[in-house]
């Protein structure tokens, strides 16, 4: 019985990392990250690339849904944003849902569902939903996105992304 108790205690200690970071998070930090995401959303709706990029660290690393495979730094990522907004002819309606935020000290992360609606230059509707995971670092007292992964589920039968995915 003693061996079982020791084994259980060792297992619990070895899996302490499974406990959510939110248990030690400062609620003010999580609120600041949520405010960052709100600013990001407002900048997206305004198609303001400069305001969007202010939320990122200059050395950000991004996996986006469009080629190339990765973007390193805000200047490389700027071109991606400019290309995206060039594809929208009309106003943009962007929203974030299911935002889950956790932070601990100077590091944080989130995941969310991001939805955008607009029209293309030919007047066709654009309606896209993606999954986003962000990693944040507090730099100079401000939270910045240092890594981002944007994705969509892939239909393996067709090889095409599902940009209208539902849970």
Order of alpha helices (4+ residues) and beta strands (2+ residues): alpha-alpha-alpha-beta-beta-alpha-beta-beta-beta-beta-beta-beta
